[in-house]
Amino acid sequence: MMNETHLTHHDADICIIGAGVAGAALACSLANEKLKVIIVEKDWREQDRIVGELMQPDGVEQLKAMQLEHLLDGYDAQRITGYTIMKDDTPLHIAYPEGKFGLGLTNGKFVQKMRDELTKGNNIKKIEAEAQTFIHEKGNRIAGIYCRDKAGQSIAINAKLTIVMDGFFSTFRKQTTEVAATVTGYFLGIVLKDCPLPFAEHGHVFLTESSPFLCYPITKNEIRFLIDFPGHQPPRKSEELVQYLHQHVRSRIPESMHKAFDVCMLEGKFKVMPNHYLPGKPIMQDGVVVLGDALNMRHPLTGGGMTVTLRDVNSIQQLLKTLPIETTEERMELIRVFYASRTQNTAVNILADALYKVMSNHDLKEACFNYLAAGGKQAEEPIALLSGIEKSKITLAKHFFAVAAKGGMRKVNKNPGIASMVDAYYMVGDAYAIIYPLLNNEVQNNSTKMWLRLGNKIFRKKQIAL
Ligand SMILES: Cc1cc2nc3c(=O)[nH]c(=O)nc-3n(C[C@H](O)[C@H](O)[C@H](O)COP(=O)(O)OP(=O)(O)OC[C@H]3O[C@@H](n4cnc5c(N)ncnc54)[C@H](O)[C@@H]3O)c2cc1C
């Protein structure tokens, strides 16, 4: 319970915590509806971030479905039509499904455009304050939040439904989700200016003998680079780091980019972000819903975060527009239907962490590249999964095991004998160790879980830590 001194009170139907990708998009979708909405954000100024800058095609589709596509205009977002995977200077191009496109954009500008749009909603009130605790009512109902503004004033917001969307360091995680987030490594972000991208309109993944790095356009003149640093220590700005980036990144990008790379190193504008894994396991309770990174995170290698978030926003805004939220029964029904709808959305989650682990395993990385290079459905279906357009976990599992099986067969054919057969078996085992915990976290069905456990017994060599 908060100190009641200087307490200002507000009432709303919906209280949204956080005006990032999730919160701002949800508030925009509810503008001028009958519901009275209060959105609380700790800092309404435009942010300079390295996250959320490649929107996969299904993210674009979700905005279209909510009639919010115009929020992608006006800040030089760049069309992305597919991916190029660079391995040993060999480019492999894979186009997104026909007629679909993604966007490279500046996250701060995208979010700010949504925040500006909110002022058009006569039912929406913006408050600048830091949300601190829930207001609890008898029967364990959450009836809103207490927050504190920059002047230190306490504010109480009473709401029928509180929607927690305060991002990856959520203040409310312990009260809203069953599991804690784990850090799986770090991305260092830099921007190269005024130089050509190796392949226009493409997201790029550079496979190296150690960890991968990515690049894609975020404006006409700017290319975002994200460089992976596995482990538990964030990279620190130092001469050693600059040396590493020279050896690891500069040596692999085309010469036409070197000048821009050198300018970037001299300026030293590096930003580092932790990458998290958090399976979406919400605690069901009256009066509160959690979504976005506050609920669920996956590795950013595949740029799937905004897509999952916008799908969830699309689902909940439809429910809020159609279902009542007056009584406990009505609210619990909405909450149950919303979380149940999420289980359709999570192949992208599994793909993100599975692919990241594959990229860290020499044999599986080779096998994956060869598999995609064969083209046809072997490239089309995986890119459809990455784009978010294909959502089936079965399609994902099918391709994942086919990569390992074909990679194993390649080994045996190249060097027939017992040793290569054992190697091939271990390769499938490695693949299983990667995907088992991820699938197990995402599937609900008990018989599927039983088959997964059986496979784990057969193939288990070692459990891959997430
Ligand atoms: C390095 C990295 C790169 C990424 N790249 C991509 C990518 O290319 N494509 C992609 O789709 N996804 C990417 N993601 C994931 C993506 O950024 C997130 O999934 C997405 O931003 C989630 O949106 P959100 O609204 O939940 O959180 P956020 O966008 O982080 O918004 C949370 C908001 O809540 C506010 N807030 C926090 N605490 C409080 C509080 N107590 N009170 C009030 N307000 C509060 C914050 O100020 C912020 O505005 C990346 C992630 C990382 C780590």
PDBQT file of the ligand as one rigid body, heavy atoms in Angstrom, charges set to zero:
ROOT
HETATM    1  C1  LIG A 501      19.066  -6.434 -29.008  1.00  0.00    +0.000 C 
HETATM    2  C2  LIG A 501      17.629  -6.644 -29.415  1.00  0.00    +0.000 A 
HETATM    3  C3  LIG A 501      17.260  -6.500 -30.737  1.00  0.00    +0.000 A 
HETATM    4  C4  LIG A 501      15.937  -6.701 -31.126  1.00  0.00    +0.000 A 
HETATM    5  N1  LIG A 501      15.614  -6.608 -32.457  1.00  0.00    +0.000 NA
HETATM    6  C5  LIG A 501      14.367  -6.877 -32.849  1.00  0.00    +0.000 A 
HETATM    7  C6  LIG A 501      14.009  -6.796 -34.233  1.00  0.00    +0.000 A 
HETATM    8  O1  LIG A 501      14.827  -6.465 -35.101  1.00  0.00    +0.000 OA
HETATM    9  N2  LIG A 501      12.719  -7.088 -34.574  1.00  0.00    +0.000 N 
HETATM   10  C7  LIG A 501      11.774  -7.427 -33.641  1.00  0.00    +0.000 A 
HETATM   11  O2  LIG A 501      10.625  -7.680 -34.013  1.00  0.00    +0.000 OA
HETATM   12  N3  LIG A 501      12.081  -7.490 -32.329  1.00  0.00    +0.000 NA
HETATM   13  C8  LIG A 501      13.339  -7.218 -31.915  1.00  0.00    +0.000 A 
HETATM   14  N4  LIG A 501      13.640  -7.248 -30.586  1.00  0.00    +0.000 N 
HETATM   15  C9  LIG A 501      12.556  -7.490 -29.615  1.00  0.00    +0.000 C 
HETATM   16  C10 LIG A 501      11.641  -6.256 -29.516  1.00  0.00    +0.000 C 
HETATM   17  O3  LIG A 501      12.401  -5.097 -29.301  1.00  0.00    +0.000 OA
HETATM   18  C11 LIG A 501      10.625  -6.430 -28.396  1.00  0.00    +0.000 C 
HETATM   19  O4  LIG A 501       9.987  -7.675 -28.543  1.00  0.00    +0.000 OA
HETATM   20  C12 LIG A 501       9.567  -5.327 -28.382  1.00  0.00    +0.000 C 
HETATM   21  O5  LIG A 501      10.170  -4.061 -28.255  1.00  0.00    +0.000 OA
HETATM   22  C13 LIG A 501       8.617  -5.563 -27.203  1.00  0.00    +0.000 C 
HETATM   23  O6  LIG A 501       7.776  -4.462 -27.020  1.00  0.00    +0.000 OA
HETATM   24  P1  LIG A 501       7.248  -4.077 -25.557  1.00  0.00    +0.000 P 
HETATM   25  O7  LIG A 501       6.286  -2.964 -25.766  1.00  0.00    +0.000 OA
HETATM   26  O8  LIG A 501       6.850  -5.277 -24.821  1.00  0.00    +0.000 OA
HETATM   27  O9  LIG A 501       8.524  -3.503 -24.802  1.00  0.00    +0.000 OA
HETATM   28  P2  LIG A 501       9.256  -2.130 -25.054  1.00  0.00    +0.000 P 
HETATM   29  O10 LIG A 501       9.199  -1.762 -26.480  1.00  0.00    +0.000 OA
HETATM   30  O11 LIG A 501      10.590  -2.276 -24.403  1.00  0.00    +0.000 OA
HETATM   31  O12 LIG A 501       8.390  -1.046 -24.235  1.00  0.00    +0.000 OA
HETATM   32  C14 LIG A 501       8.255  -1.045 -22.825  1.00  0.00    +0.000 C 
HETATM   33  C15 LIG A 501       7.845   0.374 -22.403  1.00  0.00    +0.000 C 
HETATM   34  O13 LIG A 501       7.506   0.376 -21.027  1.00  0.00    +0.000 OA
HETATM   35  C16 LIG A 501       8.067   1.518 -20.401  1.00  0.00    +0.000 C 
HETATM   36  N5  LIG A 501       8.230   1.187 -18.973  1.00  0.00    +0.000 N 
HETATM   37  C17 LIG A 501       9.093   0.303 -18.428  1.00  0.00    +0.000 A 
HETATM   38  N6  LIG A 501       8.895   0.215 -17.104  1.00  0.00    +0.000 NA
HETATM   39  C18 LIG A 501       7.883   1.082 -16.803  1.00  0.00    +0.000 A 
HETATM   40  C19 LIG A 501       7.228   1.437 -15.589  1.00  0.00    +0.000 A 
HETATM   41  N7  LIG A 501       7.545   0.861 -14.414  1.00  0.00    +0.000 N 
HETATM   42  N8  LIG A 501       6.234   2.356 -15.645  1.00  0.00    +0.000 NA
HETATM   43  C20 LIG A 501       5.881   2.951 -16.813  1.00  0.00    +0.000 A 
HETATM   44  N9  LIG A 501       6.476   2.636 -17.997  1.00  0.00    +0.000 NA
HETATM   45  C21 LIG A 501       7.456   1.711 -17.989  1.00  0.00    +0.000 A 
HETATM   46  C22 LIG A 501       9.372   1.737 -21.142  1.00  0.00    +0.000 C 
HETATM   47  O14 LIG A 501       9.851   3.078 -20.990  1.00  0.00    +0.000 OA
HETATM   48  C23 LIG A 501       8.961   1.404 -22.575  1.00  0.00    +0.000 C 
HETATM   49  O15 LIG A 501       8.474   2.539 -23.254  1.00  0.00    +0.000 OA
HETATM   50  C24 LIG A 501      14.956  -7.046 -30.164  1.00  0.00    +0.000 A 
HETATM   51  C25 LIG A 501      15.324  -7.196 -28.817  1.00  0.00    +0.000 A 
HETATM   52  C26 LIG A 501      16.644  -6.994 -28.443  1.00  0.00    +0.000 A 
HETATM   53  C27 LIG A 501      17.034  -7.186 -27.001  1.00  0.00    +0.000 C 
ENDROOT
TORSDOF 0
